[in-house]
Amino acid sequence: MKRVRVNPITCEGHGLCAELLPERIQLDEWGFPIVDREPVAGEAARHAARAVEACPTLALLLEAASDRSR
């Protein structure tokens, strides 16, 4: 399974990720993403991959889900 993560240093708050993956990403009051840390699988993983590819600053990442939380 995969997990969606955002690099807060790279992110410029465009909000495209929240439009493409609203079930996993919400925006804070400044327009920066708040990402649901639950792993994604199946159809949700395909939508997550599309959002990662569309990020204009490459700040959204899809990584292997691990047992430990960060």
mmCIF file of the N, C-alpha and C atoms, coordinates in Angstrom:
data_MODEL
# 
_entry.id   MODEL 
# 
loop_
_atom_site.group_PDB 
_atom_site.id 
_atom_site.type_symbol 
_atom_site.label_atom_id 
_atom_site.label_alt_id 
_atom_site.label_comp_id 
_atom_site.label_asym_id 
_atom_site.label_entity_id 
_atom_site.label_seq_id 
_atom_site.pdbx_PDB_ins_code 
_atom_site.Cartn_x 
_atom_site.Cartn_y 
_atom_site.Cartn_z 
_atom_site.occupancy 
_atom_site.B_iso_or_equiv 
_atom_site.pdbx_formal_charge 
_atom_site.auth_seq_id 
_atom_site.auth_comp_id 
_atom_site.auth_asym_id 
_atom_site.auth_atom_id 
_atom_site.pdbx_PDB_model_num 
ATOM 1   N N  . MET A 1 1  ? 0.836   -1.186 0.000   1.00 0.00 ? 1  MET A N  1 
ATOM 2   C CA . MET A 1 1  ? 0.000   0.000  0.000   1.00 0.00 ? 1  MET A CA 1 
ATOM 3   C C  . MET A 1 1  ? 0.880   1.248  0.000   1.00 0.00 ? 1  MET A C  1 
ATOM 4   N N  . LYS A 1 2  ? 0.278   2.333  -0.396  1.00 0.00 ? 2  LYS A N  1 
ATOM 5   C CA . LYS A 1 2  ? 0.990   3.606  -0.502  1.00 0.00 ? 2  LYS A CA 1 
ATOM 6   C C  . LYS A 1 2  ? 0.383   4.627  0.447   1.00 0.00 ? 2  LYS A C  1 
ATOM 7   N N  . ARG A 1 3  ? 1.153   5.672  0.719   1.00 0.00 ? 3  ARG A N  1 
ATOM 8   C CA . ARG A 1 3  ? 0.700   6.766  1.566   1.00 0.00 ? 3  ARG A CA 1 
ATOM 9   C C  . ARG A 1 3  ? 1.042   8.074  0.860   1.00 0.00 ? 3  ARG A C  1 
ATOM 10  N N  . VAL A 1 4  ? 0.130   9.032  0.900   1.00 0.00 ? 4  VAL A N  1 
ATOM 11  C CA . VAL A 1 4  ? 0.345   10.349 0.314   1.00 0.00 ? 4  VAL A CA 1 
ATOM 12  C C  . VAL A 1 4  ? 1.045   11.223 1.354   1.00 0.00 ? 4  VAL A C  1 
ATOM 13  N N  . ARG A 1 5  ? 2.031   11.974 0.900   1.00 0.00 ? 5  ARG A N  1 
ATOM 14  C CA . ARG A 1 5  ? 2.786   12.869 1.779   1.00 0.00 ? 5  ARG A CA 1 
ATOM 15  C C  . ARG A 1 5  ? 3.068   14.151 1.021   1.00 0.00 ? 5  ARG A C  1 
ATOM 16  N N  . VAL A 1 6  ? 3.158   15.258 1.743   1.00 0.00 ? 6  VAL A N  1 
ATOM 17  C CA . VAL A 1 6  ? 3.492   16.533 1.114   1.00 0.00 ? 6  VAL A CA 1 
ATOM 18  C C  . VAL A 1 6  ? 4.803   17.041 1.700   1.00 0.00 ? 6  VAL A C  1 
ATOM 19  N N  . ASN A 1 7  ? 5.636   17.608 0.834   1.00 0.00 ? 7  ASN A N  1 
ATOM 20  C CA . ASN A 1 7  ? 6.867   18.254 1.271   1.00 0.00 ? 7  ASN A CA 1 
ATOM 21  C C  . ASN A 1 7  ? 6.497   19.711 1.542   1.00 0.00 ? 7  ASN A C  1 
ATOM 22  N N  . PRO A 1 8  ? 6.431   20.120 2.808   1.00 0.00 ? 8  PRO A N  1 
ATOM 23  C CA . PRO A 1 8  ? 5.983   21.477 3.133   1.00 0.00 ? 8  PRO A CA 1 
ATOM 24  C C  . PRO A 1 8  ? 6.945   22.571 2.670   1.00 0.00 ? 8  PRO A C  1 
ATOM 25  N N  . ILE A 1 9  ? 8.182   22.228 2.427   1.00 0.00 ? 9  ILE A N  1 
ATOM 26  C CA . ILE A 1 9  ? 9.157   23.222 1.968   1.00 0.00 ? 9  ILE A CA 1 
ATOM 27  C C  . ILE A 1 9  ? 8.946   23.525 0.482   1.00 0.00 ? 9  ILE A C  1 
ATOM 28  N N  . THR A 1 10 ? 8.623   22.506 -0.285  1.00 0.00 ? 10 THR A N  1 
ATOM 29  C CA . THR A 1 10 ? 8.434   22.652 -1.721  1.00 0.00 ? 10 THR A CA 1 
ATOM 30  C C  . THR A 1 10 ? 7.049   23.192 -2.072  1.00 0.00 ? 10 THR A C  1 
ATOM 31  N N  . CYS A 1 11 ? 6.057   22.879 -1.248  1.00 0.00 ? 11 CYS A N  1 
ATOM 32  C CA . CYS A 1 11 ? 4.669   23.246 -1.544  1.00 0.00 ? 11 CYS A CA 1 
ATOM 33  C C  . CYS A 1 11 ? 4.490   24.762 -1.534  1.00 0.00 ? 11 CYS A C  1 
ATOM 34  N N  . GLU A 1 12 ? 3.793   25.251 -2.559  1.00 0.00 ? 12 GLU A N  1 
ATOM 35  C CA . GLU A 1 12 ? 3.479   26.685 -2.659  1.00 0.00 ? 12 GLU A CA 1 
ATOM 36  C C  . GLU A 1 12 ? 1.992   26.959 -2.486  1.00 0.00 ? 12 GLU A C  1 
ATOM 37  N N  . GLY A 1 13 ? 1.213   25.947 -2.144  1.00 0.00 ? 13 GLY A N  1 
ATOM 38  C CA . GLY A 1 13 ? -0.198  26.127 -1.853  1.00 0.00 ? 13 GLY A CA 1 
ATOM 39  C C  . GLY A 1 13 ? -1.082  26.386 -3.057  1.00 0.00 ? 13 GLY A C  1 
ATOM 40  N N  . HIS A 1 14 ? -0.791  25.741 -4.178  1.00 0.00 ? 14 HIS A N  1 
ATOM 41  C CA . HIS A 1 14 ? -1.628  25.908 -5.367  1.00 0.00 ? 14 HIS A CA 1 
ATOM 42  C C  . HIS A 1 14 ? -3.021  25.309 -5.174  1.00 0.00 ? 14 HIS A C  1 
ATOM 43  N N  . GLY A 1 15 ? -3.129  24.229 -4.400  1.00 0.00 ? 15 GLY A N  1 
ATOM 44  C CA . GLY A 1 15 ? -4.417  23.614 -4.101  1.00 0.00 ? 15 GLY A CA 1 
ATOM 45  C C  . GLY A 1 15 ? -4.904  22.606 -5.113  1.00 0.00 ? 15 GLY A C  1 
ATOM 46  N N  . LEU A 1 16 ? -4.139  22.357 -6.155  1.00 0.00 ? 16 LEU A N  1 
ATOM 47  C CA . LEU A 1 16 ? -4.547  21.398 -7.178  1.00 0.00 ? 16 LEU A CA 1 
ATOM 48  C C  . LEU A 1 16 ? -4.716  19.999 -6.591  1.00 0.00 ? 16 LEU A C  1 
ATOM 49  N N  . CYS A 1 17 ? -3.884  19.636 -5.649  1.00 0.00 ? 17 CYS A N  1 
ATOM 50  C CA . CYS A 1 17 ? -3.956  18.305 -5.040  1.00 0.00 ? 17 CYS A CA 1 
ATOM 51  C C  . CYS A 1 17 ? -5.303  18.091 -4.346  1.00 0.00 ? 17 CYS A C  1 
ATOM 52  N N  . ALA A 1 18 ? -5.804  19.110 -3.676  1.00 0.00 ? 18 ALA A N  1 
ATOM 53  C CA . ALA A 1 18 ? -7.090  18.997 -2.983  1.00 0.00 ? 18 ALA A CA 1 
ATOM 54  C C  . ALA A 1 18 ? -8.243  18.891 -3.977  1.00 0.00 ? 18 ALA A C  1 
ATOM 55  N N  . GLU A 1 19 ? -8.092  19.490 -5.140  1.00 0.00 ? 19 GLU A N  1 
ATOM 56  C CA . GLU A 1 19 ? -9.119  19.363 -6.170  1.00 0.00 ? 19 GLU A CA 1 
ATOM 57  C C  . GLU A 1 19 ? -9.128  17.961 -6.764  1.00 0.00 ? 19 GLU A C  1 
ATOM 58  N N  . LEU A 1 20 ? -7.950  17.373 -6.927  1.00 0.00 ? 20 LEU A N  1 
ATOM 59  C CA . LEU A 1 20 ? -7.837  16.051 -7.548  1.00 0.00 ? 20 LEU A CA 1 
ATOM 60  C C  . LEU A 1 20 ? -8.049  14.900 -6.563  1.00 0.00 ? 20 LEU A C  1 
ATOM 61  N N  . LEU A 1 21 ? -7.804  15.139 -5.288  1.00 0.00 ? 21 LEU A N  1 
ATOM 62  C CA . LEU A 1 21 ? -7.906  14.079 -4.281  1.00 0.00 ? 21 LEU A CA 1 
ATOM 63  C C  . LEU A 1 21 ? -8.608  14.602 -3.021  1.00 0.00 ? 21 LEU A C  1 
ATOM 64  N N  . PRO A 1 22 ? -9.846  15.099 -3.161  1.00 0.00 ? 22 PRO A N  1 
ATOM 65  C CA . PRO A 1 22 ? -10.526 15.723 -2.019  1.00 0.00 ? 22 PRO A CA 1 
ATOM 66  C C  . PRO A 1 22 ? -10.845 14.761 -0.878  1.00 0.00 ? 22 PRO A C  1 
ATOM 67  N N  . GLU A 1 23 ? -10.903 13.456 -1.171  1.00 0.00 ? 23 GLU A N  1 
ATOM 68  C CA . GLU A 1 23 ? -11.181 12.490 -0.105  1.00 0.00 ? 23 GLU A CA 1 
ATOM 69  C C  . GLU A 1 23 ? -9.980  12.272 0.809   1.00 0.00 ? 23 GLU A C  1 
ATOM 70  N N  . ARG A 1 24 ? -8.797  12.732 0.405   1.00 0.00 ? 24 ARG A N  1 
ATOM 71  C CA . ARG A 1 24 ? -7.581  12.561 1.210   1.00 0.00 ? 24 ARG A CA 1 
ATOM 72  C C  . ARG A 1 24 ? -6.886  13.864 1.567   1.00 0.00 ? 24 ARG A C  1 
ATOM 73  N N  . ILE A 1 25 ? -7.186  14.945 0.847   1.00 0.00 ? 25 ILE A N  1 
ATOM 74  C CA . ILE A 1 25 ? -6.465  16.205 1.058   1.00 0.00 ? 25 ILE A CA 1 
ATOM 75  C C  . ILE A 1 25 ? -7.451  17.349 1.243   1.00 0.00 ? 25 ILE A C  1 
ATOM 76  N N  . GLN A 1 26 ? -7.277  18.053 2.354   1.00 0.00 ? 26 GLN A N  1 
ATOM 77  C CA . GLN A 1 26 ? -8.037  19.271 2.640   1.00 0.00 ? 26 GLN A CA 1 
ATOM 78  C C  . GLN A 1 26 ? -7.045  20.427 2.647   1.00 0.00 ? 26 GLN A C  1 
ATOM 79  N N  . LEU A 1 27 ? -7.534  21.638 2.486   1.00 0.00 ? 27 LEU A N  1 
ATOM 80  C CA . LEU A 1 27 ? -6.661  22.810 2.534   1.00 0.00 ? 27 LEU A CA 1 
ATOM 81  C C  . LEU A 1 27 ? -6.859  23.562 3.840   1.00 0.00 ? 27 LEU A C  1 
ATOM 82  N N  . ASP A 1 28 ? -5.754  24.064 4.400   1.00 0.00 ? 28 ASP A N  1 
ATOM 83  C CA . ASP A 1 28 ? -5.867  24.881 5.604   1.00 0.00 ? 28 ASP A CA 1 
ATOM 84  C C  . ASP A 1 28 ? -6.290  26.299 5.217   1.00 0.00 ? 28 ASP A C  1 
ATOM 85  N N  . GLU A 1 29 ? -6.373  27.194 6.168   1.00 0.00 ? 29 GLU A N  1 
ATOM 86  C CA . GLU A 1 29 ? -6.867  28.545 5.879   1.00 0.00 ? 29 GLU A CA 1 
ATOM 87  C C  . GLU A 1 29 ? -5.946  29.357 4.970   1.00 0.00 ? 29 GLU A C  1 
ATOM 88  N N  . TRP A 1 30 ? -4.701  28.924 4.798   1.00 0.00 ? 30 TRP A N  1 
ATOM 89  C CA . TRP A 1 30 ? -3.759  29.603 3.911   1.00 0.00 ? 30 TRP A CA 1 
ATOM 90  C C  . TRP A 1 30 ? -3.650  28.916 2.546   1.00 0.00 ? 30 TRP A C  1 
ATOM 91  N N  . GLY A 1 31 ? -4.408  27.837 2.344   1.00 0.00 ? 31 GLY A N  1 
ATOM 92  C CA . GLY A 1 31 ? -4.413  27.135 1.069   1.00 0.00 ? 31 GLY A CA 1 
ATOM 93  C C  . GLY A 1 31 ? -3.389  26.021 0.952   1.00 0.00 ? 31 GLY A C  1 
ATOM 94  N N  . PHE A 1 32 ? -2.766  25.636 2.072   1.00 0.00 ? 32 PHE A N  1 
ATOM 95  C CA . PHE A 1 32 ? -1.790  24.552 2.045   1.00 0.00 ? 32 PHE A CA 1 
ATOM 96  C C  . PHE A 1 32 ? -2.457  23.238 2.428   1.00 0.00 ? 32 PHE A C  1 
ATOM 97  N N  . PRO A 1 33 ? -1.989  22.133 1.858   1.00 0.00 ? 33 PRO A N  1 
ATOM 98  C CA . PRO A 1 33 ? -2.664  20.844 2.053   1.00 0.00 ? 33 PRO A CA 1 
ATOM 99  C C  . PRO A 1 33 ? -2.469  20.239 3.433   1.00 0.00 ? 33 PRO A C  1 
ATOM 100 N N  . ILE A 1 34 ? -3.541  19.643 3.914   1.00 0.00 ? 34 ILE A N  1 
ATOM 101 C CA . ILE A 1 34 ? -3.521  18.796 5.105   1.00 0.00 ? 34 ILE A CA 1 
ATOM 102 C C  . ILE A 1 34 ? -3.870  17.410 4.584   1.00 0.00 ? 34 ILE A C  1 
ATOM 103 N N  . VAL A 1 35 ? -2.914  16.501 4.682   1.00 0.00 ? 35 VAL A N  1 
ATOM 104 C CA . VAL A 1 35 ? -3.034  15.186 4.052   1.00 0.00 ? 35 VAL A CA 1 
ATOM 105 C C  . VAL A 1 35 ? -3.440  14.125 5.070   1.00 0.00 ? 35 VAL A C  1 
ATOM 106 N N  . ASP A 1 36 ? -4.424  13.326 4.704   1.00 0.00 ? 36 ASP A N  1 
ATOM 107 C CA . ASP A 1 36 ? -4.835  12.173 5.493   1.00 0.00 ? 36 ASP A CA 1 
ATOM 108 C C  . ASP A 1 36 ? -3.715  11.141 5.417   1.00 0.00 ? 36 ASP A C  1 
ATOM 109 N N  . ARG A 1 37 ? -3.203  10.702 6.546   1.00 0.00 ? 37 ARG A N  1 
ATOM 110 C CA . ARG A 1 37 ? -2.044  9.808  6.591   1.00 0.00 ? 37 ARG A CA 1 
ATOM 111 C C  . ARG A 1 37 ? -2.403  8.328  6.402   1.00 0.00 ? 37 ARG A C  1 
ATOM 112 N N  . GLU A 1 38 ? -3.672  8.011  6.266   1.00 0.00 ? 38 GLU A N  1 
ATOM 113 C CA . GLU A 1 38 ? -4.071  6.615  6.063   1.00 0.00 ? 38 GLU A CA 1 
ATOM 114 C C  . GLU A 1 38 ? -3.571  6.124  4.699   1.00 0.00 ? 38 GLU A C  1 
ATOM 115 N N  . PRO A 1 39 ? -3.133  4.882  4.621   1.00 0.00 ? 39 PRO A N  1 
ATOM 116 C CA . PRO A 1 39 ? -2.683  4.325  3.348   1.00 0.00 ? 39 PRO A CA 1 
ATOM 117 C C  . PRO A 1 39 ? -3.799  4.302  2.303   1.00 0.00 ? 39 PRO A C  1 
ATOM 118 N N  . VAL A 1 40 ? -3.408  4.390  1.047   1.00 0.00 ? 40 VAL A N  1 
ATOM 119 C CA . VAL A 1 40 ? -4.361  4.323  -0.061  1.00 0.00 ? 40 VAL A CA 1 
ATOM 120 C C  . VAL A 1 40 ? -4.088  3.058  -0.869  1.00 0.00 ? 40 VAL A C  1 
ATOM 121 N N  . ALA A 1 41 ? -5.145  2.500  -1.404  1.00 0.00 ? 41 ALA A N  1 
ATOM 122 C CA . ALA A 1 41 ? -5.026  1.289  -2.228  1.00 0.00 ? 41 ALA A CA 1 
ATOM 123 C C  . ALA A 1 41 ? -6.102  1.332  -3.301  1.00 0.00 ? 41 ALA A C  1 
ATOM 124 N N  . GLY A 1 42 ? -5.943  0.496  -4.304  1.00 0.00 ? 42 GLY A N  1 
ATOM 125 C CA . GLY A 1 42 ? -6.949  0.354  -5.349  1.00 0.00 ? 42 GLY A CA 1 
ATOM 126 C C  . GLY A 1 42 ? -7.202  1.641  -6.115  1.00 0.00 ? 42 GLY A C  1 
ATOM 127 N N  . GLU A 1 43 ? -8.474  1.963  -6.288  1.00 0.00 ? 43 GLU A N  1 
ATOM 128 C CA . GLU A 1 43 ? -8.876  3.153  -7.050  1.00 0.00 ? 43 GLU A CA 1 
ATOM 129 C C  . GLU A 1 43 ? -8.329  4.436  -6.411  1.00 0.00 ? 43 GLU A C  1 
ATOM 130 N N  . ALA A 1 44 ? -8.330  4.498  -5.077  1.00 0.00 ? 44 ALA A N  1 
ATOM 131 C CA . ALA A 1 44 ? -7.810  5.683  -4.379  1.00 0.00 ? 44 ALA A CA 1 
ATOM 132 C C  . ALA A 1 44 ? -6.326  5.882  -4.679  1.00 0.00 ? 44 ALA A C  1 
ATOM 133 N N  . ALA A 1 45 ? -5.576  4.800  -4.808  1.00 0.00 ? 45 ALA A N  1 
ATOM 134 C CA . ALA A 1 45 ? -4.147  4.900  -5.128  1.00 0.00 ? 45 ALA A CA 1 
ATOM 135 C C  . ALA A 1 45 ? -3.944  5.450  -6.535  1.00 0.00 ? 45 ALA A C  1 
ATOM 136 N N  . ARG A 1 46 ? -4.813  5.088  -7.464  1.00 0.00 ? 46 ARG A N  1 
ATOM 137 C CA . ARG A 1 46 ? -4.716  5.633  -8.821  1.00 0.00 ? 46 ARG A CA 1 
ATOM 138 C C  . ARG A 1 46 ? -5.011  7.133  -8.836  1.00 0.00 ? 46 ARG A C  1 
ATOM 139 N N  . HIS A 1 47 ? -6.001  7.541  -8.070  1.00 0.00 ? 47 HIS A N  1 
ATOM 140 C CA . HIS A 1 47 ? -6.313  8.973  -7.972  1.00 0.00 ? 47 HIS A CA 1 
ATOM 141 C C  . HIS A 1 47 ? -5.169  9.729  -7.294  1.00 0.00 ? 47 HIS A C  1 
ATOM 142 N N  . ALA A 1 48 ? -4.569  9.113  -6.283  1.00 0.00 ? 48 ALA A N  1 
ATOM 143 C CA . ALA A 1 48 ? -3.444  9.728  -5.589  1.00 0.00 ? 48 ALA A CA 1 
ATOM 144 C C  . ALA A 1 48 ? -2.254  9.893  -6.534  1.00 0.00 ? 48 ALA A C  1 
ATOM 145 N N  . ALA A 1 49 ? -1.979  8.884  -7.343  1.00 0.00 ? 49 ALA A N  1 
ATOM 146 C CA . ALA A 1 49 ? -0.875  8.961  -8.306  1.00 0.00 ? 49 ALA A CA 1 
ATOM 147 C C  . ALA A 1 49 ? -1.113  10.085 -9.312  1.00 0.00 ? 49 ALA A C  1 
ATOM 148 N N  . ARG A 1 50 ? -2.351  10.262 -9.731  1.00 0.00 ? 50 ARG A N  1 
ATOM 149 C CA . ARG A 1 50 ? -2.683  11.341 -10.667 1.00 0.00 ? 50 ARG A CA 1 
ATOM 150 C C  . ARG A 1 50 ? -2.440  12.708 -10.015 1.00 0.00 ? 50 ARG A C  1 
ATOM 151 N N  . ALA A 1 51 ? -2.813  12.849 -8.753  1.00 0.00 ? 51 ALA A N  1 
ATOM 152 C CA . ALA A 1 51 ? -2.591  14.107 -8.034  1.00 0.00 ? 51 ALA A CA 1 
ATOM 153 C C  . ALA A 1 51 ? -1.097  14.381 -7.870  1.00 0.00 ? 51 ALA A C  1 
ATOM 154 N N  . VAL A 1 52 ? -0.325  13.342 -7.578  1.00 0.00 ? 52 VAL A N  1 
ATOM 155 C CA . VAL A 1 52 ? 1.136   13.494 -7.435  1.00 0.00 ? 52 VAL A CA 1 
ATOM 156 C C  . VAL A 1 52 ? 1.744   13.972 -8.747  1.00 0.00 ? 52 VAL A C  1 
ATOM 157 N N  . GLU A 1 53 ? 1.340   13.388 -9.850  1.00 0.00 ? 53 GLU A N  1 
ATOM 158 C CA . GLU A 1 53 ? 1.875   13.769 -11.160 1.00 0.00 ? 53 GLU A CA 1 
ATOM 159 C C  . GLU A 1 53 ? 1.492   15.195 -11.547 1.00 0.00 ? 53 GLU A C  1 
ATOM 160 N N  . ALA A 1 54 ? 0.340   15.660 -11.077 1.00 0.00 ? 54 ALA A N  1 
ATOM 161 C CA . ALA A 1 54 ? -0.155  16.979 -11.454 1.00 0.00 ? 54 ALA A CA 1 
ATOM 162 C C  . ALA A 1 54 ? 0.406   18.120 -10.595 1.00 0.00 ? 54 ALA A C  1 
ATOM 163 N N  . CYS A 1 55 ? 1.046   17.799 -9.483  1.00 0.00 ? 55 CYS A N  1 
ATOM 164 C CA . CYS A 1 55 ? 1.549   18.844 -8.586  1.00 0.00 ? 55 CYS A CA 1 
ATOM 165 C C  . CYS A 1 55 ? 2.574   19.714 -9.313  1.00 0.00 ? 55 CYS A C  1 
ATOM 166 N N  . PRO A 1 56 ? 2.313   21.025 -9.436  1.00 0.00 ? 56 PRO A N  1 
ATOM 167 C CA . PRO A 1 56 ? 3.216   21.892 -10.197 1.00 0.00 ? 56 PRO A CA 1 
ATOM 168 C C  . PRO A 1 56 ? 4.594   22.089 -9.562  1.00 0.00 ? 56 PRO A C  1 
ATOM 169 N N  . THR A 1 57 ? 4.724   21.853 -8.258  1.00 0.00 ? 57 THR A N  1 
ATOM 170 C CA . THR A 1 57 ? 6.023   22.030 -7.611  1.00 0.00 ? 57 THR A CA 1 
ATOM 171 C C  . THR A 1 57 ? 6.641   20.704 -7.164  1.00 0.00 ? 57 THR A C  1 
ATOM 172 N N  . LEU A 1 58 ? 6.005   19.593 -7.547  1.00 0.00 ? 58 LEU A N  1 
ATOM 173 C CA . LEU A 1 58 ? 6.478   18.246 -7.183  1.00 0.00 ? 58 LEU A CA 1 
ATOM 174 C C  . LEU A 1 58 ? 6.556   18.057 -5.667  1.00 0.00 ? 58 LEU A C  1 
ATOM 175 N N  . ALA A 1 59 ? 5.662   18.730 -4.944  1.00 0.00 ? 59 ALA A N  1 
ATOM 176 C CA . ALA A 1 59 ? 5.657   18.661 -3.481  1.00 0.00 ? 59 ALA A CA 1 
ATOM 177 C C  . ALA A 1 59 ? 4.851   17.485 -2.948  1.00 0.00 ? 59 ALA A C  1 
ATOM 178 N N  . LEU A 1 60 ? 3.990   16.922 -3.762  1.00 0.00 ? 60 LEU A N  1 
ATOM 179 C CA . LEU A 1 60 ? 3.162   15.801 -3.335  1.00 0.00 ? 60 LEU A CA 1 
ATOM 180 C C  . LEU A 1 60 ? 3.879   14.503 -3.682  1.00 0.00 ? 60 LEU A C  1 
ATOM 181 N N  . LEU A 1 61 ? 3.926   13.591 -2.725  1.00 0.00 ? 61 LEU A N  1 
ATOM 182 C CA . LEU A 1 61 ? 4.660   12.334 -2.896  1.00 0.00 ? 61 LEU A CA 1 
ATOM 183 C C  . LEU A 1 61 ? 3.761   11.156 -2.573  1.00 0.00 ? 61 LEU A C  1 
ATOM 184 N N  . LEU A 1 62 ? 4.022   10.048 -3.221  1.00 0.00 ? 62 LEU A N  1 
ATOM 185 C CA . LEU A 1 62 ? 3.348   8.791  -2.938  1.00 0.00 ? 62 LEU A CA 1 
ATOM 186 C C  . LEU A 1 62 ? 4.444   7.811  -2.564  1.00 0.00 ? 62 LEU A C  1 
ATOM 187 N N  . GLU A 1 63 ? 4.441   7.388  -1.298  1.00 0.00 ? 63 GLU A N  1 
ATOM 188 C CA . GLU A 1 63 ? 5.515   6.520  -0.816  1.00 0.00 ? 63 GLU A CA 1 
ATOM 189 C C  . GLU A 1 63 ? 4.937   5.255  -0.210  1.00 0.00 ? 63 GLU A C  1 
ATOM 190 N N  . ALA A 1 64 ? 5.786   4.274  -0.041  1.00 0.00 ? 64 ALA A N  1 
ATOM 191 C CA . ALA A 1 64 ? 5.356   3.017  0.566   1.00 0.00 ? 64 ALA A CA 1 
ATOM 192 C C  . ALA A 1 64 ? 4.906   3.275  1.997   1.00 0.00 ? 64 ALA A C  1 
ATOM 193 N N  . ALA A 1 65 ? 3.753   2.741  2.358   1.00 0.00 ? 65 ALA A N  1 
ATOM 194 C CA . ALA A 1 65 ? 3.248   2.884  3.722   1.00 0.00 ? 65 ALA A CA 1 
ATOM 195 C C  . ALA A 1 65 ? 4.053   1.954  4.632   1.00 0.00 ? 65 ALA A C  1 
ATOM 196 N N  . SER A 1 66 ? 4.428   2.459  5.774   1.00 0.00 ? 66 SER A N  1 
ATOM 197 C CA . SER A 1 66 ? 5.188   1.656  6.732   1.00 0.00 ? 66 SER A CA 1 
ATOM 198 C C  . SER A 1 66 ? 4.407   1.563  8.036   1.00 0.00 ? 66 SER A C  1 
ATOM 199 N N  . ASP A 1 67 ? 4.853   0.722  8.902   1.00 0.00 ? 67 ASP A N  1 
ATOM 200 C CA . ASP A 1 67 ? 4.177   0.522  10.180  1.00 0.00 ? 67 ASP A CA 1 
ATOM 201 C C  . ASP A 1 67 ? 4.362   1.712  11.113  1.00 0.00 ? 67 ASP A C  1 
ATOM 202 N N  . ARG A 1 68 ? 5.481   2.352  11.051  1.00 0.00 ? 68 ARG A N  1 
ATOM 203 C CA . ARG A 1 68 ? 5.746   3.456  11.981  1.00 0.00 ? 68 ARG A CA 1 
ATOM 204 C C  . ARG A 1 68 ? 5.203   4.759  11.429  1.00 0.00 ? 68 ARG A C  1 
ATOM 205 N N  . SER A 1 69 ? 4.724   5.592  12.299  1.00 0.00 ? 69 SER A N  1 
ATOM 206 C CA . SER A 1 69 ? 4.195   6.902  11.880  1.00 0.00 ? 69 SER A CA 1 
ATOM 207 C C  . SER A 1 69 ? 5.294   7.929  11.998  1.00 0.00 ? 69 SER A C  1 
ATOM 208 N N  . ARG A 1 70 ? 5.200   8.961  11.142  1.00 0.00 ? 70 ARG A N  1 
ATOM 209 C CA . ARG A 1 70 ? 6.233   10.005 11.144  1.00 0.00 ? 70 ARG A CA 1 
ATOM 210 C C  . ARG A 1 70 ? 5.689   11.279 11.674  1.00 0.00 ? 70 ARG A C  1 
# 
